[in-house]
């Protein structure tokens, strides 16, 4: 798992940094951000290019994890006070070498509030087969990544996006039950069907 962090008003978490999570260890990577703002679309493009060049895979999924603002966009850079609009996210992903070479993410997810809506899915449908997001607000604990990583490790490239999506949703609800959080939504959407929905 390759991650990028930053944009938090906390020592050591301000500027964008990339890490490899492997065997329970967090290892620093030599990713150089384009900008010091996590709200920079150019950083999204640069990070995806870096991660998939250094760590290619047969099936690749990507998750945005922070605050969601429905059609107003995603993310909360506590330092720049900016977020990423849906057009910015579309432009950032669309400019990556991965998408430019006619590939798609197996799954695109938002571990964030309010991002499962027709506007977001329609905007990003060309980039992934499956979409996971919450229609309503998410609790602070977000998704449970233990069953997600476990399934990826055990099934490898045999793990399809729809099955991974179900694992994400089931893990999220199981964790919420343990933490006694309620009023939850999380869904898996087949992005190939969005155009049919729009036509209807």
N, C-alpha and C positions, 0 to 999 in steps of 0.2 A: 504494500500500500504506500503510495506516494502522496504526501500532503503539503499544503502551503498554509502558513499561519501568518497573522499580522493584523494591523489596524486596531489593536486593543490598547486601551489606556492603562497598561500594566507593564512594569519593567520586564524587558526581555521579549515582549510580545508586540512591540510597536511596529517594527518594519517587517516586510514580507520575507519569510524564510521557508525553505523547503526541507522536508525530512523524508527519510525512508523508514517505515515501520516494518521491522523484520524480526521474527522470533522474539517478540516482546520487547525489542529494543528500538529506541528512537535515534536514528543516525543522521547527522547533519549532511546535507547535500550542497554542492557548489553552484546551485541555481543563483543567477544574478537577476534581480528584478529590474524591470524597465523603469519603474517608479516606486517611490516609498509609500504610495497609497494602495491599500487593498481594494479600493473602489476603482482602480484603474483597469479598464477593459484590456489594455495592452499587456498588463500583468497576467490576466487570465489566459490570453493567447500564448504568451511566452512560457507560462508554467505548463500548459498542456503540451506545447511543443517539446519542452525540456523533458517532461515526465515520460512521454510516449517514445521519445527518441532514446532515452536512457533505459527505459523499462517497457519495451513493447510487449503486447500480449495478443493472443488469438481473439479474445473477447475482452473488451474494456468497458468499464462503467465509471461514471463520474458523479460525485455528490457535492452539492453546495450546502454548507452547514453554517448557518448563522440566523439572522432575523429575516423573515420574509414580509413583504408589504404588498402582496397580491399584484394587481396590474401596475402598481407604482414601482415595482422592482424588488430587488433582493439585496441584503447585506446592510451592515451598519458599521462603517469605518468610524470608530470613535474619535479618531484624530482629525481626519479631513471633514467629518460630518457629512459625507456623501454615501450614496449607495450605487448599485448598478441597475440601470433601467433595463426593461426587457429588450428594447432595440440594441442597447450596449452589449448585453449578454449574447444576443443573436450574432452581432457583428464579431464579438470576441471569439466565440466558438467557430463561427463560419470561416474565420481567417486562419484557423490552425492547419498545419500540414496534414493532420489526420483527416479532417473533413475535406480539404482540398484534393486529397487522393481518393475521394469517393468512398470513404469508410464511414461507418456509423458506430456510435456507442451502443453497447448492448442495452444499457440502462442509464438513464439520466434522472437523478434524484435531487430533491430539495428537502434536507433535514431542517425545515424552517416552517414558520407559520404561513398559512394563506396562499400557498403557491400552486395548489391543485385547482386550476381553473382553465376554462377554454382558451382564454387569452394567452396564458403562459404556454400551454400545450400546443396551441396553433403556431405560436411564434417559434417554438423550438422543435417542432415535429420532424423536420428534415434531418436532425442530428442524431436521433436515437430510435431504437425499436420500442422501448418501454420507458414509462415515466412513473416515478413514485413521488407523491407529495400529499400534503394535508390541505383539505378544504378549509378547515378551521384553524384555530391556534394550536400550537404544540406546547406541551409542558417543557420545563427547563431541561429535563433529562434527555430529551430528544430520542433518537433511535438507540437500540441496543446493538452495538457492533460485534459483540462476541459471536452470536449465531451467524452473522453475515460472513465474517472472516472464516469461521469454521466451515461453512458450506463452500466457500471459495477454495479453501485448502483441500477439502476432501473430494470435491467434484471437478475442480479445475475448469477446463474449457467446455466440459459437458454441461456446466451449469448455464441454463438459458436465462434470459432476462425476466421472463414471466415468473419462473420459479424463484429466482433471486428476489424479485419483488414480493412474492408471497412470504418468503423468509423474513424480509425486512418488516413487513406489516405484522406478521405473527410475533416476531421478537419485540416490536414496539408495544403491542398490546399486552404481551406477557410481562414486560418490564413495568408498564404502567399499572398493571394489577398489583405487582409487588410493591409499588410505591404509592398505591392508592390514589392515582390520578385518574380523573374521569373526563367526560365530555370530549372524547377523542375522535379524530377522523384520520385515516391514512388509506390511500388507494393506489392500485396498480392500473395504469392505463396503457392500452395498445395504441401507440402513436400512429400506426398505419391506418387507423380507423377515424382519425380526427377529421380528415377531409369529408368523409361520409357524414359525420355529425354536423359539420358546417353546412353541407348541402341540405341536410334535413332541416 
